[in-house]
Amino acid sequence: MGVKILILTGLLVINSVSASPEIQHWQTANGAQVYFVPSNDIPMVDVRIVFDAGSARDNKIPGTAIMTNGLLAEAAAGDDAQTLAEKFEAVGANFSNGALKDMAWLSLRSLRDDKYLQPALTNLKNILTRPEFPADPFKRELERLKISVKASKQSPGSIASRRFYSELYGNHPYAQPSEGTEKSLQQLKLKHLRAFYKQYYVAKNAVLAIVGQLSKEEAEKIANDLMAGLAPGKHAKKLPAVKALTEAKTIYIDFPSRQTTVLMGQVGMARGDKDYFALYLANHAFGGSGFGSRLMQEVREKRGLAYSTYSYFSLMREAGPFQIGLKTRNDQLDEAMKIIHDELNKYIDEGPGEDELNDSLKNITGGFPLRIDSNKKIVGYLSMIGFYNLPLDYLDTFVANINQQTKQKVDDVLKRRIHPDKMLTVIVGAKEK
């Protein structure tokens, strides 16, 4: 019986490894990095182009990156936004684009048949390489963004998040809100978008991920055709290192609401950090696994102090934040905060229990196949691997790397990397009399 179990376990491991996508990588003539996974499961092709052109590159005018990316599909190669959208719709293709702090992207999903795929790729190429940045859509989108920024002042969550990043990152580019500020949006001009595009939407600053029913030769042709219209340019300069907090700090923002929003945290880790797997496992048990986490059990299930509470690491090119969050009734704030502090200190002192650790290991490794069960998910991982220069076997070795973590390793990394005495806390809510 034992032999049968061992054989079955071995087969499961082999199947898990073989199910991981085989990543092929090369560089186009003008310097773009290409990552490709052939997939014959469905007759589809997914393409994702990522640039180091997020809001961390906004310099003195926050909002530039998100506006530049947003206007790419407003007019290109003589077509207006409606015509571009209709051309995608006519061949059943889906297009999307966006920008975060680190990156900006364009994505396409199309049927594999060339009569659908080639028109979709041509439309994508025009948006990518021949945007027109027309004046009227710029004014319209700028006004829309101004309204959004103004409206965010009425959202406790937005207020807390903006202040949290501002206090945590100080003069670092990550401190600036991606959508800009009322002041910066007054300064933003069309010339700033054109200059931003010219500097950052270049081949050497790009990662192209392709997944689909293609041969390598076909993927190479797609990559060459898409990237050929971009100037080689240069890769964006390295961002400055993030400075960790040296002491605890609490910010209280009075806001007329029945609930209080709390964000607490510190500088965490960058993508590719050597302690990533241990910290990921540690956080999963503490506040990253929903109802199964210690925070949810102690704060919600046992005491009913919050509908939801969580913790997570936000991974970026430079160190992103480790953040704990909750919303609670104003009159329960002190009790809820005491529980958070007590549980965090206890967790760092003692580490997770064996049951917590084992449950987290099973949850993470058991759920991993679902994270790569579609072309859309795989193309997202490909672009991440390329953008952050992760090893090509990242997906192959993920489960093994998690399984290598022990209680000793988790306890050690918690003590080295999480500092309860140097936490930033932002509280937004109405003060109780």
N, C-alpha and C positions, 0 to 999 in steps of 0.2 A: 504493500500500500504506500509506504514511504517513497519507494522508487517511482511509483506512478505520479505522486505529487511533485517530486523533483523534476520529472520529465515534463509535466504540464507547466510548471513554473518556468522551466527553461524555454519552452515553446512560446509562452506569453512574452518573455523578455525579447526573444528573437523577433516575434511579430511586431512588438512595440518599436524595436530599432528599425526594422525594415519598413515600417509605416512612415517613418520620418522622411520628409522630402529631401531628395538629393539636390544640393545647391550648386549651380555652375556660375562662375564669376569671370568677367573679363572687363576690358576698358575700351571705349570707342576711340576713334582716331583723335577726336578733339578733347578727350580726357574725362568723359563721363563714366562712372562706375556702374556696371550692369550686373544684376543678380537674376538668375533664371532657374525656374523649376518646371520641367515638363509635367503635364498632368493630362491623362487621357480619360479621366473619369466622366467628364461632361464636355460637350463641344463649346467651351467658353474660353475667353482670354481675358485676364485681368492685368492691367498696367497701372503702375503707381510711380510717379516721378516726384522725388523729394529734394528740396533745396535747403541748404543752411541759410535760410532767409526768414526766420521767425522774428518775433518781436524783440529778441535779444539784440537784433541788428538795427533797431529803430534809431539808435543814437539819441539825439536831443528832441526828436519829435515822435513820441509814442503814438501808435496807430498807423504808422507808415506801412509796416509789413502786412497787416491784415487788410488794409485798403488796397495795396498793390495787388495782392493775391485775389482779392474780391473783384477787381476790375478787369482781370485777364479775360474773363468770358463775357464781358459787356460789349465788346466789339473786337473783331479780329479778321484780318485779310478781307476787308470790305463787307463783312457780315455783322449785323447788329446782334444783340443778345437773343432776341426772339428767333432769328434765323439760325443761329448756332444751336440753340436748344432744339429747334425743329429738325435739324439735320441729325442730331443724336437720336431723337425720338423716331425718325423715319426708319432707322435701322435697328431699333430696339436696344440701343446702347444707353448705359447710365454713366453720367459724368459728375464728378464732384471735386471740390477744391476747398482749401482752408489753410489756416496758419495758427501755430501755437508759439510758445516762447522760443523753442529751438528751431523748428522747421516750418516750411510751407510746402504744400503738396498739390498735385493734380492727379486724379484717379479716373480710370476708364474701365468699364466692364462691357464686353461685347460678345456676341455670338461668334463662333470660330469661322464660319463660312465667309470666304473672302468678299462676297457681295455685300456682307454686312460689316465685316471687320475693317476692310480697307477704307471705306468712307468715314467710319468712326475714327480711325487713326489719323486720317487727313484732317478731320475737324479738330482733333486733339492737337495735332502739330501746329495748326494755324493759331489756336489759342495760346499754345506754348511759345511759339517763335515769332508771331506777327500780331501781338496785341496792339490796340490803337489808343487805349486810354482816353476815350472821348470825354469832352467837358461836361455834357449834360448828365450822363450817368454818374460822373464823379461828384457833381454837386448833390445829386439825389442820394447817393450812398453815404456821402459825408454827413448830410443832414440826418439820415437814418441812424448813423453811428452816434451823432451828437445826442439824439433823443434817447438812444439806448444807454449811453454813459450817464445822462441826467437821470434816467429812470432807475439806474443802479443805486443811486443815492437813497432810494426808498426800500432797498432790499438789505436786510440785516446780514444775509449771507455774503452778498457782494461787498458790503462795507467791511466786514470782517476779513474777507479774503484779500482785498486790496491793501488794507492796513497791515495784515500779517506779512505779505510779501515785501511791502515797503520797509517795515521794521527789521525783518529778518535779513534782507539783502542790502540795505543801505544804498551805497553808490554803485552796486553791481547792476548790470543790465537786466537781470532777472527781477529787480525791484519794480520796474515799470509795468503798468497794466497793458496787456496786449491790445486792448481796444482803445487805448489812449486816454487822455484826460480832456476836460473841457478846454483847458488852456492850449494843449498841444493840437487839438483838432481845429482850433481857431487859426493856428499857424500853418496847418498842413495845406500844401498846394499841389497841383497836378505835376509840376516839375519835380517835386520830391519823389513821387511815385515812379516817374520815368527814370530818374537817376537811380532809384533803388533797384528797379528791374534790370537796368543795364549793368549794375555792379554785381548783383547776387544771382540772377537767373542766367547763369552761364554753365557751360558743360563741366568744368572742373569743380564746380560747387554742387553738382547734381548726382543723385543716386537713382537709377532706373531699375525697378523691379518688375519682372514679367512672370506670370504663371498661366499655363494653359496648354491646350492641345496643339503644341508646336514642336518642331524639331529645333535643334540649336541653330541651324542655318537660318530658319525662319525667324527665330528670336533675334539673331544678329542683324538681320535685315530690318526688322522693326526698330531695333535700337539705333541703328545707323540712320535710318530715315527720320526718326523723331529728333535725334540730337543734332543732326547735320545743320539745322538752321540756327543753332545757338553758337554764340562766340565762345572760344575756349575759356577766356577769362582766368580768374584765379579762385582758389578756395578761400572762403571767408577766414579772416584771422582768428586765431585761437582766442576764446573768451578768457577773461581774467579768472583766476581761482577764487572760489567763494571762501570768505572768512567766517569761521564758526563764532557763535556767541560766546562771550567770556563771563556773562553773568545773567541771572534771571531778570525778566522784565515783564510787567503786566500793564496792558493798555485797556482802560475802560471807556467805552463810547456810549453815551446816553442815547437811547433810541426808544420812542414810544411804542412798545409792543408788549404782549402778554408773555412772550417767551424770550429767553436770553440765548443768544448764539455764542458759542465758545470755540475758538481755535487755539490750540496749544501745540508747540513743537519746537524744532531746532533744525539746523542744517543736517541733512541726512547723508545721502551718497549719490554719486554719479552713476550713470549707466556703465556697466563693466567693472564696477568695484569688486575687489577681491573678496569682500565680505558679503556680497550680494545674496548668495544662497542661504547662508546662515541667518542673515537679517530678514530675508523674505519669509523663511520658516518661522522665525521668532515672532514676527509681526502677525503672521497668519493666525497663530494661536491667541495672541493678545487682543487684536482688534480688527483683523483683516478677513475674518471668515464669517461675517454676518452673525446669525443667531448662535453659531457655535463658538464664538469668541468669548474670552473672559470678560471683556468690557460689557458686551451685551448681557451676559449672564448677571454680572454684579450690578450694573446700572439700571437696566430695564427689567429683566426677568425677576430678580429678587426684590428690587426696591421701586420699580415703576417711575424712575426719575426722568426718563427720556424715552421717546419713541424709538430713537436710533442713536447709536454712538459707534464710532469707528476709529481706526488708525491706519495709516498707509505711508509708504515711501513713494514720492513722486520722483521718478528717475529722469534725469536730463543730462546734457553733455557735461556740464559742471554739476556740482552737488545740488540736488534738488532737496526739498524739505521733507522731514519726517513730521507728520501732522496727526494730531488727535482732535476729533471734533464731536460736538453734541449740541443739541438744543434742549432746553429744559424750562419749566415754569420759573418765572422770576423769583418766587418765594422758595424754590428748591435749589437755587444756584449754589449756595454754600455747601449744601449736603452733597450735591452731585460732584462739585469740584473736589471735595475731600475724598470721595470714593475714587475719583480718577487719579489723584495724587497718591493715595494709599496703594492702589492696585499697581500703579506704575513702579513705585519704589519696591514693593513686594516682588514684582515680576523680575526686576533687575537684580535684586538681592538673591532670590531663590531660583529664578528661571522658570520655565514651564514645567508642569508636572509630566510624568511619563505618559499618562493617558492623553493629555493635551498634545504632546509632541507626536505621539503615534497617530492620533486622529488627524492632525495636520498633515503629516507625511502621507497618509492614505488619501486624504482629500485632494492634496496637490497633485500627487502622482497619478491618482485615479482619474482626475479631471483633465490632465494634460492632453490626452488625445482629442478632447473636444475643442481645444484651443487651436488645433491645426486640421480641423475636419472639413475645411472648405478652401477653395482657391482664394477667396476674398481674405480669409484669415491668414493664409500662407503669404500672400503678397504683402500684407501688412508687416508680418514678421521679417520678410526679406528686406523691405525698405528700412526697417529698424536695424537689422544686422549690418546693412551697408552704411547707414547713416552714422551709427555709433562704432563702426569698425569692430564688431564682435566677430569671434571665430566662426568659420563656415559650419562647424559641427555644433553650433549652439543648440539647435533643436534636437540633434541626435543625443547630446550629452546632458540635456536639461534634467531628465528624471534621475539619471545616475548621480549628477551633482547634488540634487536634493537628498537622495538616499544616503549620500556620504556624510550628511550632517548628523552629528550626535548631540546629546544633551550637553556634553562638555563643551563642544564648539559653540553651541547656542548660548550657553551661560557666559562663556568668555566674551563673545562678541557683544552681548548686551551690556556688559560692564565696561567694555572699551568704547562703545560707540553711542550709547544713549546716556544723556546727562540730565537727570531730573532737576538738578540744582542750577541749570543754565537754560531753562525753558522760556521761550517767549509765549505769553498768553494774551490773546485779544478777546475781549468780552464786549458784546454789543447787546444792549437791552435796557429796559427801564429800571432805574434804581428804586428799590423798595424803600418806603419811608421808615 
